[in-house]
Amino acid sequence: MTTYIFFDEALYMLVKAFLMSVVLLIGTSGIGLAVIETIEKSAVRVHPKRLPGG
């Protein structure tokens, strides 16, 4: 027994997967940018000439 997927159903699945991946990518990049911004705001600034070994 062979089951076939019609072209329009396959195309619908691919479009749905693509849109889901775009949403996930935008969401995770937004979270990542928020984390980076929080780290930058809370970081203690040190003058480059005062770094050890510099």
N, C-alpha and C positions, 0 to 999 in steps of 0.2 A: 504494500500500500504506500503510495507516494502522495504527500501533501504539498501543495503549491501555495505560494503567497503571490497574490496578484500585485501588479506593479504599483497601483495606487495605494494599496495597503503598505507595501514596503517603503514607498516614498513618504507616506504619512509617518511611519515609525522613525525613519531617518530624520525627518524634519523635527519631530517631537524630541528625539534624542539630542539633536543639535541645539534646539532652543533651551532644553534643560541644561546642557553643558554651558551655554552662554550665561544663563542665570546663575549657575553655581560659580562660574569664573568671576563674574562681577561681584557676587556676594563675598566670596573668599578674598578677593583683592581689596574690597572695602574693609573687611575685618582686618586684613594685614596692614593696610594703611593706617587704620585707627590704632593698632598696636604700636606701629612704628612712631606715630605722632605722640602717643603716650610715653614711650620710652624717651623720645627726644625732649619732651617737656620736663620729665623727671630727672634727666641725666645732669650730673654736676659738670659744669664746663671747666676744663683745665686748659691753661695756656700751653700751646705746643712746646715752648722752650722749657717749661717746668716738668715735662714728662721725663721719667727716668730713662737713662740711656740715650738721651737726645742731645 
